[in-house]
């Protein structure tokens, strides 16, 4: 089992003690603890844990502010511990980027479930963001290649298919990715040392 690194932030020493014991029994590693929002945020930046459990009533910098910064900076998954009734803060919780909620007082089973849910939600978010960036990069590369292909067609009098094959062969001959080669062609206004495509 992967040992998640957890930070616990609560002003109540008994809650911190209970949470730490439950987390350790479940095989997690408690790497830090804080009793106010300022210290919590400092620890999150320093340690970059996998999950932070933050009490909603944390003094100092408000817990939702800590959660928002942690989410925006992609520091870790955040479990927000709240007491019922909590309906009035649910919208704010969503806007703060909280990965999971834990209703206090919480059993050890609910604590572990919240940590696992938060980490799963957070890693899913990171994966989706990575896939989005990759797709955007691929689209940008395709656009650059299309523009470079147009320059080759115009300068060398080639068809679209021939221009693509020329660009592809040049990429292989020079061991340069097509996207990088296309960028160079756009910078130079055309292919350097043009050679006719192989028939």
FIDO-45224 format. One record per residue: residue in three letters; residue number from 1; chain; x, y, z of N, C-alpha, C, O, CB in turn. Coordinates in steps of 0.05 Angstrom, whole numbers, plus 32768, in hexadecimal, padded with zeros to 4 digits. Atoms other than C-alpha are relative to their C-alpha. Glycine has a CB too. Layout:
REM residues N
KEZA  rest   nr  kette   n.X   n.Y   n.Z  ca.X  ca.Y  ca.Z   c.X   c.Y   c.Z   o.X   o.Y   o.Z  cb.X  cb.Y  cb.Z
KEZA   ala  NUM      A     X     Y     Z     X     Y     Z     X     Y     Z     X     Y     Z     X     Y     Z
...
***
This chain:
REM residues 199
KEZA  rest   nr  kette   n.X   n.Y   n.Z  ca.X  ca.Y  ca.Z   c.X   c.Y   c.Z   o.X   o.Y   o.Z  cb.X  cb.Y  cb.Z
KEZA   unk    1      A  8011  7FE8  8000  8000  8000  8000  8012  8019  8000  8025  801A  800F  7FED  8000  8018
KEZA   unk    2      A  7FF1  7FE7  8001  801A  8045  7FEE  7FFB  8010  801A  7FE4  8014  8022  7FF8  8011  7FE8
KEZA   unk    3      A  8003  7FF2  7FE7  8028  806B  802E  7FFC  801E  7FFB  800F  802D  7FF5  801A  7FFC  8011
KEZA   unk    4      A  8006  7FE3  8004  8005  80AE  8026  800C  8011  8016  800C  8009  802D  7FE2  8004  7FFE
KEZA   unk    5      A  7FF4  7FED  7FED  8028  80E8  8047  7FEA  8015  8007  7FDF  8022  7FF5  801A  800E  7FF4
KEZA   unk    6      A  8017  7FEF  7FF7  7FF5  8110  8070  8009  8015  8013  801A  8011  8024  7FEB  7FEE  800C
KEZA   unk    7      A  7FFD  7FEA  7FED  7FF5  8153  8093  7FE5  8004  800E  7FD0  8004  8001  800A  801A  7FF2
KEZA   unk    8      A  8019  7FFC  7FF0  7FC2  815E  80CB  8000  801D  800B  8014  8025  8018  7FFE  7FEB  8017
KEZA   unk    9      A  8002  7FE5  7FF6  7FAB  81A5  80DC  7FE6  8004  800F  7FD0  8004  8004  8002  8014  7FE8
KEZA   unk   10      A  8017  7FFC  7FEF  7F7D  81B0  8117  800A  800C  801A  801F  8005  8024  7FF1  7FE4  8006
KEZA   unk   11      A  7FF8  7FF2  7FE8  7F7F  81DD  8154  7FFB  7FEF  8019  8005  7FF5  802F  7FF2  801A  8003
KEZA   unk   12      A  8007  8012  7FEA  7F63  81A5  8180  8015  7FEA  8002  8015  7FD8  7FF1  7FE3  7FF5  7FFD
KEZA   unk   13      A  7FEB  8015  7FFE  7F9D  8179  8199  7FF4  7FE4  8001  8001  7FD1  7FF7  8010  8005  801A
KEZA   unk   14      A  800C  801B  7FFF  7F6D  813F  81A6  7FF9  7FF6  7FE4  7FFD  7FDF  7FDE  7FE7  8000  8012
KEZA   unk   15      A  8007  8007  801C  7F55  8140  815E  8019  7FF8  7FF1  801A  7FE4  7FE3  7FF1  8017  7FF2
KEZA   unk   16      A  7FE6  8006  800E  7F9D  8142  8145  800A  7FE4  8009  8012  7FD4  7FF9  8015  8015  8007
KEZA   unk   17      A  7FF7  8019  7FF5  7FAF  8108  8173  7FF0  7FE8  7FF4  7FFB  7FD4  7FEC  7FFE  8000  801F
KEZA   unk   18      A  8011  8015  800A  7F73  80DE  815D  8005  7FFB  7FE2  8007  7FE4  7FD9  7FE2  8007  8004
KEZA   unk   19      A  7FFB  8002  801D  7F7F  80EC  8113  801A  7FF2  7FFB  801C  7FE0  7FEA  7FFF  801B  7FF3
KEZA   unk   20      A  7FE6  800B  8005  7FC8  80DC  8117  8001  7FE2  8006  800C  7FD2  7FF7  8015  800E  8012
KEZA   unk   21      A  8000  801C  7FF9  7FBC  809A  813B  7FF1  7FF0  7FEB  7FFA  7FDA  7FE3  7FF2  7FFC  801B
KEZA   unk   22      A  800F  800F  8014  7F87  8085  8109  800F  7FFE  7FE5  800F  7FE9  7FD8  7FE5  800E  7FFB
KEZA   unk   23      A  7FF1  8001  8019  7FB2  8098  80CD  8017  7FED  8001  801D  7FDE  7FEE  800A  801C  7FF9
KEZA   unk   24      A  7FE9  8012  7FFD  7FEF  8074  80E8  7FF8  7FE3  8000  8005  7FD2  7FF4  800F  8007  8019
KEZA   unk   25      A  800A  801C  7FFF  7FC6  8035  80F6  7FF9  7FF7  7FE4  7FFB  7FDF  7FDD  7FE8  7FFE  8012
KEZA   unk   26      A  8008  8007  801B  7FAE  8038  80AE  8018  7FFE  7FED  8015  7FF8  7FD5  7FEC  8014  7FF5
KEZA   unk   27      A  7FE9  8002  8011  7FF5  803A  8094  800A  801A  7FF3  801C  8019  7FE3  7FFC  7FEC  7FEB
KEZA   unk   28      A  7FF7  7FE6  800B  7FFB  8084  8083  8017  800C  8011  801C  8003  8027  7FE8  8014  7FFF
KEZA   unk   29      A  7FEA  7FF2  7FF2  8035  80B1  8096  7FF8  801D  8006  7FF3  802C  7FF3  801B  7FFF  7FEF
KEZA   unk   30      A  8007  7FE5  7FF9  8024  80F0  80BC  801A  8010  8001  802B  800D  8013  7FF1  8002  801C
KEZA   unk   31      A  7FE7  7FF2  8003  805B  8120  80A6  8000  801B  800D  8015  8028  800F  8007  8002  7FE3
KEZA   unk   32      A  8001  7FE5  7FF3  8043  8160  80C8  7FE5  8005  800C  7FD1  7FF9  8005  8007  8015  7FEC
KEZA   unk   33      A  8019  7FF7  7FF4  800F  8181  80F3  8001  801E  8005  8017  8029  8009  7FFA  7FF0  801A
KEZA   unk   34      A  8002  7FE3  7FFB  7FF7  81C8  80FE  7FE7  8006  8010  7FD3  7FF8  800F  8000  8010  7FE5
KEZA   unk   35      A  8017  7FF8  7FF0  7FC9  81EC  812E  7FF4  801A  7FF7  7FE2  8025  8004  8008  8001  801D
KEZA   unk   36      A  800D  7FE9  800C  7FBA  8229  8103  8005  8001  7FE2  8016  7FF2  7FD7  800B  801B  800D
KEZA   unk   37      A  7FFF  7FFF  801E  7FB1  823C  80BA  801B  8008  7FF5  8023  7FFD  7FE0  7FEB  8012  7FF6
KEZA   unk   38      A  7FE7  7FF6  800A  7FF2  8261  80B1  8015  7FE9  8000  8023  7FE5  7FED  800A  8018  8010
KEZA   unk   39      A  7FED  8016  7FFE  801C  8227  80CA  7FF9  7FE9  7FED  800B  7FDC  7FE2  8002  7FF6  801D
KEZA   unk   40      A  8009  8016  8012  7FF2  81F5  80A2  800A  8006  7FE4  8014  7FF4  7FD7  7FE2  7FFE  8001
KEZA   unk   41      A  7FF8  7FF9  801C  8000  821A  8061  801E  7FFE  7FFD  8028  7FF5  7FE9  7FF5  801C  7FF9
KEZA   unk   42      A  7FE3  8001  8001  8049  8220  8071  800A  7FE3  7FFE  801C  7FDD  7FEE  800C  800D  8019
KEZA   unk   43      A  7FF8  801D  8001  804F  81D5  807E  7FF9  7FF4  7FE5  8008  7FE4  7FDA  7FF1  7FF1  8017
KEZA   unk   44      A  8008  800B  801A  8029  81C5  803E  8014  8008  7FEA  801B  7FF7  7FD9  7FE4  8009  7FF8
KEZA   unk   45      A  7FEC  7FF8  8014  805A  81EE  8014  801B  7FF2  8005  8028  7FEB  7FF1  8003  801F  8002
KEZA   unk   46      A  7FE6  800C  7FFA  8096  81D0  8038  8000  7FE2  7FFA  8014  7FD8  7FEF  8007  8005  801D
KEZA   unk   47      A  7FFF  801D  8000  8082  8187  803A  7FF2  7FF4  7FE7  7FF8  7FDD  7FE0  7FF3  7FF5  8018
KEZA   unk   48      A  800F  800A  8017  8053  817F  7FFD  7FF6  7FE4  8006  7FFD  7FD1  7FF8  8013  7FFF  7FE7
KEZA   unk   49      A  800B  801B  7FFA  802C  8145  801D  7FED  7FF7  7FEA  7FE7  8005  7FD7  7FF2  8001  801B
KEZA   unk   50      A  8015  800A  8012  7FFB  8119  7FF8  7FE4  800B  8007  7FD4  8012  7FF6  8000  7FE1  8000
KEZA   unk   51      A  801A  7FF7  7FF6  7FC0  812E  8023  8003  8012  8019  8015  800D  8029  7FEE  7FE7  8007
KEZA   unk   52      A  8001  7FF0  7FE8  7FB1  8164  8056  7FE4  7FFE  800C  7FD0  8002  7FFD  8008  801E  7FFA
KEZA   unk   53      A  801A  8000  7FF3  7F79  815D  8089  7FFE  801A  8010  800E  801F  8022  7FFC  7FE7  8013
KEZA   unk   54      A  8002  7FE5  7FF4  7F63  81A3  809D  7FE5  8004  800D  7FD0  8000  8001  8005  8016  7FEA
KEZA   unk   55      A  8018  7FFA  7FF2  7F30  81B5  80D1  7FF4  801A  7FF6  8003  802E  7FF3  8004  8001  801F
KEZA   unk   56      A  800D  7FE8  800B  7EFD  81E8  80B7  8002  8017  8013  7FFF  802E  800A  7FE3  7FFA  7FFA
KEZA   unk   57      A  7FFF  7FEA  7FEC  7F03  8210  80F8  801D  8007  8008  8021  8012  801E  7FEF  7FF8  8018
KEZA   unk   58      A  7FE4  7FFA  7FFA  7F4E  8216  80F5  8004  801E  8003  7FFC  802E  7FF3  8012  7FF6  7FE9
KEZA   unk   59      A  7FFC  7FE4  7FFB  7F64  8259  8113  8016  800B  7FED  8023  7FFC  7FDF  8008  8005  801D
KEZA   unk   60      A  7FEC  7FF3  8011  7F92  828B  80F0  7FF4  8003  7FE4  7FDD  800A  7FE2  801A  7FEF  7FFF
KEZA   unk   61      A  800A  8000  801B  7F8B  8288  80A5  7FEA  7FEB  7FFE  7FED  7FD5  8006  8016  7FFB  7FEB
KEZA   unk   62      A  8017  8011  8001  7F47  826A  8097  8006  7FE6  7FF1  8015  7FE5  7FDD  7FE8  800E  7FF3
KEZA   unk   63      A  7FFB  801B  800C  7F45  8220  8085  7FFA  8000  7FE2  8008  7FF3  7FD3  7FEF  7FEB  800E
KEZA   unk   64      A  8007  8000  801D  7F22  822D  8042  8015  800F  7FF0  8019  8009  7FD9  7FE5  800D  7FFC
KEZA   unk   65      A  7FEA  7FF2  800E  7F59  825F  8030  8018  7FEE  7FFD  8024  7FED  7FE7  8008  8019  800F
KEZA   unk   66      A  7FEA  8013  8001  7F8D  822A  8040  7FFA  7FEB  7FEA  800B  7FE5  7FDA  8005  7FF2  801B
KEZA   unk   67      A  8008  8014  8014  7F67  81F8  8016  8001  800B  7FE4  800A  7FFE  7FD1  7FE3  7FF6  8006
KEZA   unk   68      A  8000  7FF4  801B  7F60  8228  7FDC  801D  8003  7FF6  8022  7FFD  7FDF  7FF2  801C  8001
KEZA   unk   69      A  7FE4  7FFD  8008  7FAB  8237  7FDB  800C  7FE5  7FF9  801A  7FE2  7FE5  8010  800E  8016
KEZA   unk   70      A  7FF5  801B  8004  7FBC  81ED  7FE1  7FF6  7FF5  7FE5  8005  7FE8  7FD7  7FF7  7FED  8016
KEZA   unk   71      A  800C  8009  801A  7F8D  81DF  7FA6  800C  800E  7FE8  8013  8002  7FD5  7FE2  8003  8001
KEZA   unk   72      A  7FF6  7FF0  8016  7FA4  8218  7F7A  801D  7FF9  7FFA  8025  7FF9  7FE3  7FFD  801D  8006
KEZA   unk   73      A  7FE3  8006  8004  7FEE  8207  7F85  8005  7FE2  7FFC  801C  7FDA  7FF9  800F  800A  8018
KEZA   unk   74      A  7FFE  801D  8003  7FE0  81BC  7F7F  8014  7FF5  8014  8026  7FE6  800D  8008  7FF9  7FE3
KEZA   unk   75      A  7FEE  8009  7FEB  8003  81B0  7FC2  7FF9  7FE3  8008  800A  7FD3  800D  7FFF  8012  8017
KEZA   unk   76      A  8008  801B  7FF7  7FD9  8173  7FD6  7FE1  7FFF  7FFF  7FD4  8013  7FF9  800A  7FFB  801D
KEZA   unk   77      A  801D  8003  7FFD  7F93  8157  7FDE  7FF9  800B  801B  8008  8009  802E  7FF8  7FE1  7FFD
KEZA   unk   78      A  8009  7FF5  7FE7  7F6A  8178  8015  7FE7  7FF3  8009  7FD3  7FF1  7FFB  7FFC  801F  7FFD
KEZA   unk   79      A  8018  800A  7FF2  7F3A  8158  8045  7FF8  8016  8014  8008  801E  8025  8005  7FE4  800F
KEZA   unk   80      A  8009  7FEC  7FED  7F10  818D  8069  7FEE  7FF3  8014  7FD9  7FE7  800E  7FF1  8017  7FF0
KEZA   unk   81      A  8010  800C  7FEA  7EF6  8177  80AD  7FEC  8015  8009  7FF4  802B  8012  8013  7FF7  8017
KEZA   unk   82      A  8015  7FED  7FFA  7EB4  8199  80BC  7FEC  7FF4  8013  7FE9  7FDB  8015  7FF2  800A  7FE7
KEZA   unk   83      A  8016  8009  7FEE  7E7C  8195  80EF  7FE5  8006  7FF4  7FE3  801B  7FE7  8003  800D  801C
KEZA   unk   84      A  801B  7FFA  8009  7E33  8190  80DE  7FF4  8016  8012  7FFB  8017  802A  7FEE  7FE6  8001
KEZA   unk   85      A  8008  7FFF  801C  7E0D  81B9  80CA  8014  800E  7FEF  8022  8021  7FF8  7FE5  800F  7FFF
KEZA   unk   86      A  7FEB  7FF6  8011  7E39  81C8  808F  7FF5  8009  7FE5  8005  8010  7FD3  8015  7FEA  7FFC
KEZA   unk   87      A  800C  7FF9  801A  7E08  81D8  8056  8009  801C  7FF7  800D  8020  7FDF  7FE2  7FFF  8002
KEZA   unk   88      A  7FFA  7FE5  8008  7E19  8222  8057  801C  8004  7FF5  8022  8018  7FE9  7FFC  8013  8018
KEZA   unk   89      A  7FE4  7FFD  800A  7E63  8216  8047  8006  7FED  7FE9  801D  7FEC  7FE0  8013  7FFC  8016
KEZA   unk   90      A  7FFB  8014  8015  7E5B  81E0  8012  8009  800D  7FE6  801B  8003  7FD9  7FE8  7FEF  7FFB
KEZA   unk   91      A  7FF8  7FF2  8019  7E60  8211  7FD8  801D  800A  8002  802D  8008  7FF0  7FED  8017  7FFA
KEZA   unk   92      A  7FE5  7FF6  7FFC  7E9E  8231  7FF6  8014  7FE9  8000  802B  7FED  7FF6  8002  800F  801B
KEZA   unk   93      A  7FEE  8017  8000  7EBC  81EC  8000  8008  7FF8  7FE3  801F  7FF2  7FDD  7FF3  7FE8  800E
KEZA   unk   94      A  7FFA  8006  801C  7EB5  81DD  7FB6  8012  8013  7FF2  8024  800C  7FE3  7FE6  7FFE  7FF1
KEZA   unk   95      A  7FF0  7FEB  800D  7ED3  821F  7FA1  801D  7FFF  800B  802F  8007  7FFD  7FF4  801B  8006
KEZA   unk   96      A  7FE5  8001  7FF4  7F0F  8213  7FD0  8010  7FE8  7FF6  8028  7FE6  7FFC  7FFE  7FFE  801E
KEZA   unk   97      A  7FF1  8017  800B  7F22  81D3  7FAB  8004  7FEA  8013  8018  7FDB  8011  801A  8009  7FF6
KEZA   unk   98      A  7FFE  8016  7FEC  7F16  81A4  7FE6  7FFB  7FE6  7FF2  7FE9  7FE3  7FE2  7FEC  8005  8017
KEZA   unk   99      A  8002  801A  800D  7F20  815C  7FD0  7FEC  7FED  800E  7FE1  7FDC  8001  801B  7FF3  7FFF
KEZA   unk  100      A  8013  8011  7FF1  7EF5  813C  8007  7FF9  800E  801A  8009  801E  8024  800B  7FE3  8004
KEZA   unk  101      A  8008  7FF5  7FE5  7ECF  814E  8047  7FFE  7FE9  8014  7FF9  7FD2  800E  7FE4  800F  7FFD
KEZA   unk  102      A  8002  8013  7FEA  7ED0  812C  808A  7FEF  800D  8016  7FF5  8023  8020  801D  7FF9  800B
KEZA   unk  103      A  8012  7FF5  7FEC  7E97  8137  80BB  800A  7FF8  801C  800F  7FE1  8022  7FE3  7FF5  7FFC
KEZA   unk  104      A  7FF7  8004  7FE5  7EAE  813F  8103  7FE8  7FFE  8013  7FD4  800B  800F  8013  8017  800A
KEZA   unk  105      A  7FEA  8013  7FFB  7EAE  8119  8130  7FFF  7FE9  7FEC  7FEA  7FE0  7FE4  7FFE  7FF5  801D
KEZA   unk  106      A  7FFF  8014  8015  7EC6  80E3  8100  800D  7FE6  800B  801F  7FE7  801C  8011  800A  7FE9
KEZA   unk  107      A  7FF4  8019  7FF9  7ED4  809A  8108  801A  7FFC  7FF1  801F  800A  7FDD  7FEC  7FE8  7FFB
KEZA   unk  108      A  7FE7  8006  800E  7F17  807D  80F3  7FFA  7FF7  7FE4  8009  7FFE  7FD1  8010  7FEB  800F
KEZA   unk  109      A  8007  800A  801B  7EF5  805B  80B8  7FF9  8017  7FEE  8001  8018  7FD7  7FE8  7FEC  8002
KEZA   unk  110      A  8007  7FE9  8010  7ED8  809D  80A0  8018  8012  7FFB  801A  801E  7FE5  7FEA  8011  800F
KEZA   unk  111      A  7FE7  7FF1  8004  7F1B  80BF  80AA  8010  7FF5  7FE8  8018  8003  7FD6  8011  8000  8019
KEZA   unk  112      A  7FF0  800E  8015  7F3E  808C  807E  7FF1  8003  7FE5  7FFE  8008  7FD0  8004  7FE3  8006
KEZA   unk  113      A  800F  7FFD  8019  7F06  808F  804A  8003  801C  7FF4  8005  801F  7FDC  7FE2  7FF9  8005
KEZA   unk  114      A  7FFD  7FE4  800A  7F0B  80DB  8046  801C  8004  7FF4  801E  8011  7FDF  7FFC  8013  8017
KEZA   unk  115      A  7FE4  7FFD  800A  7F57  80D7  803D  8002  7FF3  7FE4  800D  7FFE  7FD2  8014  7FF5  8014
KEZA   unk  116      A  7FFE  800E  8019  7F51  80A3  8006  7FF0  800D  7FEA  7FF9  800F  7FD3  7FF6  7FE3  8004
KEZA   unk  117      A  8010  7FF3  8014  7F19  80C8  7FE3  800D  801A  7FF7  800E  8020  7FDF  7FE4  8007  800C
KEZA   unk  118      A  7FF2  7FE7  8008  7F3F  810A  7FE5  8018  7FFB  7FEE  801B  8009  7FDA  8009  800F  801A
KEZA   unk  119      A  7FE8  8006  8010  7F7E  80EB  7FCA  7FF8  7FF6  7FE4  8005  7FFE  7FD0  8012  7FEB  800D
KEZA   unk  120      A  800A  800A  801A  7F58  80C7  7F92  7FF6  8017  7FEF  7FFC  8018  7FD7  7FEA  7FEB  8004
KEZA   unk  121      A  800B  7FE9  800F  7F33  8107  7F7E  8017  8012  7FF7  8017  801C  7FE0  7FED  8010  8012
KEZA   unk  122      A  7FE9  7FEE  8006  7F74  812F  7F80  8011  7FF5  7FE9  8018  8003  7FD6  8011  8005  8019
KEZA   unk  123      A  7FF0  800C  8015  7F9C  80FF  7F56  7FF1  7FFE  7FE5  7FFD  8000  7FD0  800A  7FE3  8008
KEZA   unk  124      A  8010  7FFF  8019  7F63  80FA  7F24  8001  801B  7FF3  8003  801E  7FDB  7FE2  7FF7  8006
KEZA   unk  125      A  7FFF  7FE4  800A  7F63  8146  7F1E  801B  8005  7FF3  801D  8010  7FDD  7FFC  8014  8017
KEZA   unk  126      A  7FE5  7FFC  800C  7FAF  8146  7F12  8003  7FF1  7FE6  800F  7FFB  7FD3  8015  7FF7  8014
KEZA   unk  127      A  7FFE  800F  8018  7FA8  8110  7EDE  7FF1  800D  7FE9  7FFA  800E  7FD2  7FF5  7FE3  8005
KEZA   unk  128      A  8010  7FF2  8014  7F71  8135  7EB9  800E  8019  7FF6  800E  801F  7FDE  7FE4  8007  800B
KEZA   unk  129      A  7FF1  7FE8  8008  7F9A  8175  7EBA  8018  7FF9  7FEE  801D  8007  7FDB  800A  800F  8019
KEZA   unk  130      A  7FE9  8009  8011  7FD6  814F  7E9E  7FF7  7FF8  7FE4  8004  7FFF  7FD0  800F  7FE9  800E
KEZA   unk  131      A  800A  8008  801A  7FAC  8131  7E67  7FF7  8018  7FF0  7FFB  8019  7FD7  7FE8  7FED  8004
KEZA   unk  132      A  8008  7FE8  800E  7F90  8175  7E56  8018  800F  7FF5  8017  8018  7FDE  7FF0  8013  8013
KEZA   unk  133      A  7FE8  7FF2  8009  7FD5  8194  7E52  800C  7FF1  7FE8  8016  7FFD  7FD5  8015  8002  8017
KEZA   unk  134      A  7FF4  8010  8016  7FED  815A  7E26  7FF0  8004  7FE6  7FFB  8007  7FD1  8001  7FE2  8008
KEZA   unk  135      A  8011  7FFC  8017  7FB1  8163  7DF8  8005  801B  7FF4  8006  801F  7FDB  7FE3  7FFC  8007
KEZA   unk  136      A  7FFC  7FE4  800A  7FBD  81AE  7DF3  801B  8002  7FF2  801E  800F  7FDE  7FFF  8014  8017
KEZA   unk  137      A  7FE5  8000  800C  8007  81A3  7DE4  7FFF  7FF2  7FE5  800C  7FFB  7FD2  8014  7FF2  8012
KEZA   unk  138      A  8002  800E  8019  7FF6  8170  7DAE  7FF2  8011  7FEB  7FFA  8011  7FD3  7FF1  7FE5  8004
KEZA   unk  139      A  800E  7FEF  8013  7FC4  81A0  7D8E  8012  8017  7FF7  8012  801D  7FDF  7FE6  800B  800E
KEZA   unk  140      A  7FEE  7FEA  8007  7FF6  81D9  7D90  8016  7FF6  7FED  801D  8004  7FDA  800D  800C  8019
KEZA   unk  141      A  7FEB  800C  8011  802B  81AB  7D70  7FF4  7FFB  7FE4  8001  8001  7FD0  800B  7FE7  800C
KEZA   unk  142      A  800D  8005  801A  7FFA  8196  7D39  7FFD  801A  7FF0  8001  801B  7FD8  7FE5  7FF3  8004
KEZA   unk  143      A  8003  7FE7  800D  7FEC  81DF  7D2A  801A  800B  7FF4  801B  8015  7FDE  7FF4  8015  8013
KEZA   unk  144      A  7FE6  7FF7  8009  8036  81F0  7D25  8009  7FEF  7FE7  8013  7FFA  7FD4  8015  7FFD  8016
KEZA   unk  145      A  7FF9  8011  8016  8041  81B4  7CF7  7FF1  8007  7FE7  7FFC  8008  7FD1  7FFB  7FE2  8007
KEZA   unk  146      A  8010  7FF9  8017  8008  81C9  7CCA  800A  801A  7FF4  800B  801D  7FDB  7FE2  8004  8009
KEZA   unk  147      A  7FF5  7FE7  800A  8025  820F  7CC4  801A  7FFC  7FF2  801F  8007  7FDC  8003  8015  8017
KEZA   unk  148      A  7FE6  8006  800D  806A  81F4  7CB5  7FFC  7FF1  7FE6  800A  7FF6  7FD2  8012  7FEF  8013
KEZA   unk  149      A  8006  800F  8018  804C  81C5  7C82  7FF7  8013  7FEA  7FFE  800F  7FD2  7FEA  7FEA  8005
KEZA   unk  150      A  8009  7FEC  8013  802B  8200  7C60  8017  8010  7FF4  8018  8015  7FDC  7FEC  8013  800D
KEZA   unk  151      A  7FE8  7FF2  8009  806E  8224  7C5B  800F  7FEF  7FEC  8018  7FF8  7FD7  8012  8009  8017
KEZA   unk  152      A  7FF1  8013  8011  808F  81E6  7C3D  7FF1  7FFD  7FE5  7FFE  7FFD  7FD0  8003  7FE5  800D
KEZA   unk  153      A  8010  8002  8019  8056  81DF  7C0A  8005  8018  7FEE  8009  8015  7FD6  7FE2  7FFD  8006
KEZA   unk  154      A  7FFD  7FE7  800F  805E  8228  7BF5  801C  8003  7FF5  8020  8009  7FDE  7FF8  8018  8011
KEZA   unk  155      A  7FE4  7FFC  8008  80AA  822A  7BF3  800A  7FEB  7FED  801B  7FF1  7FDB  8012  8001  8018
KEZA   unk  156      A  7FF4  8016  800F  80B6  81E6  7BD3  7FEC  7FF5  7FEB  7FF3  7FE2  7FDC  8008  7FEA  8012
KEZA   unk  157      A  8014  8009  8015  8077  81DE  7BA8  7FF7  7FE4  8004  7FF3  7FD5  7FF0  800D  8003  7FE5
KEZA   unk  158      A  8008  801B  7FFA  8062  819E  7BCB  7FE3  7FFF  8006  7FD6  8013  800E  8011  7FF5  8017
KEZA   unk  159      A  801C  8004  7FF7  801E  8181  7BD7  8000  7FFD  801F  8015  7FFC  802B  7FF4  7FE6  7FF3
KEZA   unk  160      A  8002  8002  7FE3  8005  817C  7C1E  800C  7FE5  800A  801B  7FE5  801E  7FE2  8002  800A
KEZA   unk  161      A  7FF5  801A  7FF9  8016  8131  7C22  801E  8000  7FFE  802C  7FF5  800F  7FF3  7FEA  7FF0
KEZA   unk  162      A  7FE3  8000  8005  805B  813D  7C05  800E  8012  8015  8024  800B  801F  8007  800B  7FE4
KEZA   unk  163      A  7FF5  7FEE  7FEB  8068  8177  7C36  8002  7FF2  801B  8015  7FF5  802A  7FF0  801A  8002
KEZA   unk  164      A  8000  800E  7FE7  8055  814B  7C70  8016  7FEB  8000  8024  7FE7  8014  7FE5  7FF3  8005
KEZA   unk  165      A  7FEB  8015  8002  8082  8112  7C58  801C  800C  8002  802E  8001  800E  7FFD  7FF0  7FE6
KEZA   unk  166      A  7FE6  7FF2  7FFF  80BB  8144  7C4E  8007  8007  801D  801D  8003  8026  7FFF  8019  7FEE
KEZA   unk  167      A  7FFC  7FF8  7FE4  80B2  815F  7C95  8006  7FE7  8011  8017  7FE9  8023  7FE7  800F  800A
KEZA   unk  168      A  7FFC  8019  7FF1  80AE  8118  7CB0  801C  7FF5  7FFC  8029  7FEC  800F  7FEB  7FEB  7FF9
KEZA   unk  169      A  7FE5  800B  8007  80EE  8102  7C8C  8015  8011  800C  8029  8007  8017  8003  7FFE  7FE2
KEZA   unk  170      A  7FED  7FEE  7FF4  8113  8140  7CA3  8002  7FFC  801E  8017  7FFE  8029  7FF8  801D  7FF9
KEZA   unk  171      A  8000  8005  7FE3  80FE  8132  7CEA  8010  7FE7  8007  801F  7FE7  801A  7FE3  7FFD  800A
KEZA   unk  172      A  7FF1  8019  7FFB  8119  80EB  7CE6  801E  8003  7FFA  802F  7FFA  8009  7FF4  7FE9  7FEF
KEZA   unk  173      A  7FE4  7FFC  8008  8159  8100  7CC2  8010  800F  8015  8027  800A  801A  8002  800D  7FE5
KEZA   unk  174      A  7FF3  7FEF  7FED  8169  8134  7CF6  7FFB  7FF8  801D  8005  8005  8030  7FF7  801D  7FFC
KEZA   unk  175      A  8007  8009  7FE5  814D  810E  7D32  7FF5  8016  8011  7FFC  801A  8028  8019  7FF4  800E
KEZA   unk  176      A  800D  7FEA  7FF3  8122  814A  7D44  7FE2  7FFA  7FFF  7FD7  7FF4  7FEA  8007  801B  7FF3
KEZA   unk  177      A  801D  8003  8000  80D8  8144  7D59  7FF4  8012  7FEB  7FFD  8029  7FE7  7FF4  8005  801C
KEZA   unk  178      A  800D  7FF0  8015  80AA  815D  7D22  7FF7  801C  800A  7FF9  8030  7FFC  7FE9  7FF1  7FF4
KEZA   unk  179      A  8009  7FE7  7FF5  808E  8192  7D50  8017  8015  8003  8013  802C  7FFC  7FF3  7FFC  801B
KEZA   unk  180      A  7FE9  7FEF  7FFD  80D3  81AF  7D5F  800B  8009  7FE5  8012  8020  7FE1  8017  7FF3  8010
KEZA   unk  181      A  7FF8  7FF9  801B  80E6  81AC  7D16  7FEE  8014  7FF3  7FF7  8027  7FE6  8002  7FE7  7FEE
KEZA   unk  182      A  8014  7FED  800B  80A6  81D0  7D02  8004  801B  800C  8002  802F  7FFD  7FE4  7FF6  8006
KEZA   unk  183      A  7FFB  7FE6  7FF4  80B5  8207  7D34  8018  800E  7FF4  8018  8026  7FEF  8003  7FFD  801F
KEZA   unk  184      A  7FE8  7FF5  800D  80FA  8210  7D16  7FFA  800A  7FE5  8004  801F  7FDC  8016  7FEB  7FFF
KEZA   unk  185      A  8008  7FF7  801B  80DC  8215  7CD1  7FF1  801A  8001  7FF5  802B  7FF1  7FEF  7FEA  7FF2
KEZA   unk  186      A  800F  7FE7  7FFD  80AC  824A  7CE8  8012  8017  8008  800F  802E  7FFE  7FE9  7FFD  8015
KEZA   unk  187      A  7FEE  7FEB  7FF8  80E4  8271  7D09  8011  8009  7FE8  8017  8021  7FE5  8012  7FF7  8017
KEZA   unk  188      A  7FEE  7FFA  8016  8110  826D  7CCB  7FF2  8008  7FE6  7FFE  8011  7FD3  8012  7FE8  7FFA
KEZA   unk  189      A  8010  7FF9  8018  80D8  827A  7C99  8001  7FEB  7FEB  7FF8  7FF0  7FD4  800A  8019  7FF5
KEZA   unk  190      A  7FFF  8016  8013  80E4  8237  7C77  8014  7FEB  8009  8023  7FF1  801B  8007  800A  7FE4
KEZA   unk  191      A  7FED  8015  7FF8  810B  81F6  7C7B  801C  8008  7FF9  8021  8012  7FE3  7FF8  7FE6  7FF3
KEZA   unk  192      A  7FE4  7FFB  8006  8156  81FE  7C80  800B  7FE8  7FF0  8004  7FD1  7FF4  8010  8004  801A
KEZA   unk  193      A  7FF5  8014  8012  817D  81D9  7C4A  7FEB  7FED  7FF5  7FEC  7FD5  7FF9  8016  7FEF  8010
KEZA   unk  194      A  8016  8011  800B  813F  81C1  7C26  800A  7FEB  7FEC  801B  7FF1  7FDC  7FEB  8012  7FF2
KEZA   unk  195      A  7FFA  8016  8012  8144  817F  7C02  7FE6  7FF5  7FF6  7FD2  7FF5  8004  8011  7FEA  800D
KEZA   unk  196      A  8019  800A  800B  8110  8162  7BD4  7FF7  7FE7  800E  8008  7FD6  8016  8002  7FFB  7FE2
KEZA   unk  197      A  8009  8018  7FF4  80E4  812C  7BF1  8006  7FE7  7FF0  8007  7FE9  7FD7  7FE2  8001  8005
KEZA   unk  198      A  7FFB  8019  800E  80F3  80E4  7BE0  7FE6  7FF7  7FF2  7FD0  7FFA  7FFD  800A  7FEA  8014
KEZA   unk  199      A  8016  8009  8010  80C6  80C8  7BAB  7FFB  7FE2  8006  7FE9  7FD6  7FFC  8004  8004  7FE2
***
